[in-house]
Amino acid sequence: MKYLPRFKWVHLTERMNYEQAVHKQRLHTEVSQARKETTFFQNNLNKSEFIKKQVKQAKKAEKALAAKSDSDA
């Protein structure tokens, strides 16, 4: 190991603490981004299911109206 003049243990611990803080921040950012993506996907899925249900109900109502008008005629 090479001798480094004026290098103190404090410098090493500061560097290690900094790297650990950066790592924690990066993980926090990644988890936050994953949570946002999951929420976005789930919201779109819920909207899709809601729209499909509305379309199905509209078709059912249209068929009922057509059947009613056919029976009236």
C-alpha positions as CSV (number, residue, x, y, z in Angstrom):
1,M,0.0,0.0,0.0
2,K,1.3,3.4,-0.9
3,Y,1.8,6.0,1.8
4,L,-0.3,9.1,1.2
5,P,1.1,12.2,2.9
6,R,-1.4,14.3,4.9
7,F,-4.1,11.6,4.4
8,K,-6.2,11.1,7.5
9,W,-8.7,8.5,8.5
10,V,-11.3,11.2,8.5
11,H,-10.9,11.6,4.8
12,L,-11.6,7.9,4.2
13,T,-14.6,7.9,6.5
14,E,-16.0,11.1,4.9
15,R,-15.7,9.4,1.5
16,M,-17.4,6.2,2.7
17,N,-20.2,8.2,4.3
18,Y,-20.7,10.2,1.1
19,E,-20.8,7.1,-1.1
20,Q,-23.3,5.5,1.3
21,A,-25.5,8.6,1.2
22,V,-25.3,8.7,-2.6
23,H,-26.2,5.0,-2.8
24,K,-29.2,5.5,-0.4
25,Q,-30.4,8.4,-2.5
26,R,-30.1,6.5,-5.7
27,L,-32.1,3.6,-4.2
28,H,-34.7,5.9,-2.9
29,T,-35.0,7.5,-6.4
30,E,-35.3,4.1,-8.1
31,V,-38.0,2.9,-5.7
32,S,-39.9,6.2,-6.1
33,Q,-39.8,5.9,-9.9
34,A,-40.9,2.2,-9.8
35,R,-43.8,3.2,-7.5
36,K,-44.8,6.0,-9.9
37,E,-44.7,3.6,-12.9
38,T,-46.7,1.0,-11.0
39,T,-49.3,3.6,-10.0
40,F,-49.6,4.9,-13.5
41,F,-50.0,1.4,-14.9
42,Q,-52.6,0.5,-12.3
43,N,-54.6,3.7,-13.0
44,N,-54.6,3.0,-16.7
45,L,-55.7,-0.5,-16.1
46,N,-58.6,0.7,-13.9
47,K,-59.6,3.3,-16.6
48,S,-59.5,0.6,-19.3
49,E,-61.7,-1.7,-17.2
50,F,-64.1,1.1,-16.5
51,I,-64.3,2.1,-20.2
52,K,-64.9,-1.6,-21.2
53,K,-67.7,-1.8,-18.6
54,Q,-69.3,1.4,-19.9
55,V,-69.1,0.2,-23.5
56,K,-70.6,-3.2,-22.5
57,Q,-73.5,-1.5,-20.7
58,A,-74.1,0.9,-23.6
59,K,-74.3,-2.1,-26.0
60,K,-76.6,-3.9,-23.6
61,A,-78.9,-0.8,-23.3
62,E,-78.8,-0.4,-27.1
63,K,-79.9,-4.0,-27.6
64,A,-82.6,-3.6,-25.0
65,L,-83.8,-0.5,-26.8
66,A,-83.7,-2.2,-30.2
67,A,-85.6,-5.2,-28.8
68,K,-88.2,-2.9,-27.3
69,S,-88.7,-1.0,-30.5
70,D,-88.9,-4.3,-32.4
71,S,-91.6,-5.6,-30.1
72,D,-93.5,-2.3,-30.3
73,A,-93.6,-2.3,-34.1
